[in-house]
Amino acid sequence: MELTLQWLTETFAGKFLLTLLVSMVPVVELRFGIPFGIGTLGLPEWAAFLAAVIGNLIPVPFIIVYIRRIFQWLRRHIPRLNSLVDKLERKAHLKGQKVTKYKYLGLAIFVAVPLPGTGAWTGSLAAAFLDMPLRRAIPSVVAGVLVAGLIITLLTSGVVSLF
């Protein structure tokens, strides 16, 4: 076990993989993955950006295609989670209202804004509940993730400062 942890934190490939995995986590996504990769693990900016973008995008098609079926299954088989599923559906519909006016451009902008409650996971949920076809939603989410990744990378590396 120690060798595995050592590999994850002391080799370039391990750091890249760990940044990718962190960026797959909902809420955390690349907003934390990039600063983690650069600041904590010491990855070069380009590597942290690439790992975080890939990690953030891996769940996207699965969310868009399967989330409604997953929610139905959870309601049927694990009724204790109904309140959580309701909350997630309400969030998706609420966020979807912001996207509806501008459709795919709106989805890209929504995903690109690196603030809490936005991002690839929530954007993909909104796309699923707005019945956006995968082939049209994916480019919007990818564009948004790339812009968000660029913003976070520039902020993390100090090229751009908020204050």
RAZIVEN-V521188 format. One record per residue. N is the residue number from 1. RES is the residue in one small letter. PSI is psi in whole degrees, -180 to 180 (* if undefined). Layout:
# RAZIVEN-V521188
n: (N	N)
res: (RES	RES)
psi: (PSI	PSI)
This chain:
# RAZIVEN-V521188
n: (1	2	3	4	5	6	7	8	9	10	11	12	13	14	15	16	17	18	19	20	21	22	23	24	25	26	27	28	29	30	31	32	33	34	35	36	37	38	39	40	41	42	43	44	45	46	47	48	49	50	51	52	53	54	55	56	57	58	59	60	61	62	63	64	65	66	67	68	69	70	71	72	73	74	75	76	77	78	79	80	81	82	83	84	85	86	87	88	89	90	91	92	93	94	95	96	97	98	99	100	101	102	103	104	105	106	107	108	109	110	111	112	113	114	115	116	117	118	119	120	121	122	123	124	125	126	127	128	129	130	131	132	133	134	135	136	137	138	139	140	141	142	143	144	145	146	147	148	149	150	151	152	153	154	155	156	157	158	159	160	161	162	163)
res: (m	e	l	t	l	q	w	l	t	e	t	f	a	g	k	f	l	l	t	l	l	v	s	m	v	p	v	v	e	l	r	f	g	i	p	f	g	i	g	t	l	g	l	p	e	w	a	a	f	l	a	a	v	i	g	n	l	i	p	v	p	f	i	i	v	y	i	r	r	i	f	q	w	l	r	r	h	i	p	r	l	n	s	l	v	d	k	l	e	r	k	a	h	l	k	g	q	k	v	t	k	y	k	y	l	g	l	a	i	f	v	a	v	p	l	p	g	t	g	a	w	t	g	s	l	a	a	a	f	l	d	m	p	l	r	r	a	i	p	s	v	v	a	g	v	l	v	a	g	l	i	i	t	l	l	t	s	g	v	v	s	l	f)
psi: (-44	-38	-40	-47	-39	-44	-41	-29	-8	-7	153	-48	-41	-44	-40	-48	-43	-41	-42	-46	-43	-39	-12	-17	132	153	-50	-57	-150	-12	-31	-31	-43	-52	-35	-48	-42	-54	-43	-45	-18	23	150	154	-45	-38	-42	-42	-51	-47	-44	-41	-47	-48	-39	-30	-22	-46	-18	-56	-33	-39	-50	-43	-39	-10	-37	-41	-39	-44	-43	-44	-45	-42	-41	-43	-23	73	-23	-22	4	-41	-37	-44	-43	-45	-45	-39	-43	-42	-44	-43	-41	-47	-34	-32	-35	-30	-31	-44	-43	8	-115	-36	-41	-40	-45	-44	-43	-45	-34	-28	113	65	159	139	-1	-179	-177	-41	-52	-39	-40	-39	-47	-44	-40	-44	-14	5	37	132	144	-46	-20	-31	-38	-49	-35	-44	-42	-47	-44	-42	-41	-44	-46	-42	-41	-45	-49	-40	-44	-40	-43	-40	-5	5	-38	138	140	-25	*)
